[in-house]
């Protein structure tokens, strides 16, 4: 995927999730994620964003993950912080920069 297209899709996905989450009951079930609440989803996505940032910074899969205390942050704040860190990391890199395994 072309670099700017990736960043545009990431932003659109984040904005949509943020908009939905802002007006949702934190305990509401997520229909596409059986057994998960909105809180679970926000926590997961925020952790994934931060995980990808650490993969890029360290050049490998950080272990252990998630770090202690990450689950103590309010889920919307974690999501926002993770997105900000991820987009800043992308902005500091070019498409030609070394790629790391991000799965």
N, C-alpha and C positions, 0 to 999 in steps of 0.2 A: 504494500500500500504506500502511496506517495505520502511524504512526511506531513504536509499541510492537511491532507485529507484525514490522516490519522488523528491529528490534533483537533480538527473540526469535529470529528465523530466523538472523540473523548469529551470535548466540551459540551456537545449536544446531550450526550448520555448523562453527564454530571448534572447539567442544568435541569434535565427532566426529572432525575431522581431527587434532586434538591427541592424542586417545586412540589413534587408529590409528597415528599417526606415532611415538608414544612407545614402542610395542612392535615397530615395523617395522625391518627392515634398511634403512639409508639408501640402499643400492644397489638395493633391490627395485624391480621395474618396476611402474608404475601402469597397470593394465589399461585404464582409460578414457582414458588419455593415452599413446598409442603412442609409444615412444621416450623417455619420461620416467621418471626414477627418483623415489623418494620425496623425495630431496634436491631435485631439480628442482622438484617440486610445492610443497614447503614454501617454497623460495626465491621462486617465482612468486607464491604467495598472500601471503607477507609483503610483497613488493614492491608488489603491487596494493593492499593495505591502506594502506601508506605513501603510495602515489601518490594515493589518494583523500583522505587527510588533507591533502596538499599542495595538491590541487585546491581543497579547501574553504578552506584558509588563504590561498591566493594569489588565489583567485577565477578561476583559469584553469589550463589544462593546463601543468604545470611542464616546462620544457625545459632541458637535456636530462634524460632519464629512462632508466634509474635513475642516481642520482648516483654518482660514483666511490666505490669502497670498499664499497658496499652488499653486493656479492657475497662479501665477506670475512667477513661475520658468520655464525656458525653458524646453519644454517637454522631450527632450533627456536627459537632466541633471536630471530631475525628475525621469525618468525611471531608469537611472544608479544609482542614489542615493537610490531609493526604493529597487532595486535589491540587492545592497550592504548591506543595512540595514536588509533586509529579510534573506539573506544568513548568515549574521553575527549572527542574532538571532537564526536561526536554528543550527548553529555551537556551540552556547553557551548552547544548550539544547540537551537532549537525548530523544529518542522515549518514554521512560518511564515517562517523565515529564508530569505534569498536562495538559490536553487538554482543550482548551477553544473553545467556539462556534465562528467559523470564517466566518459565512455567513453574 
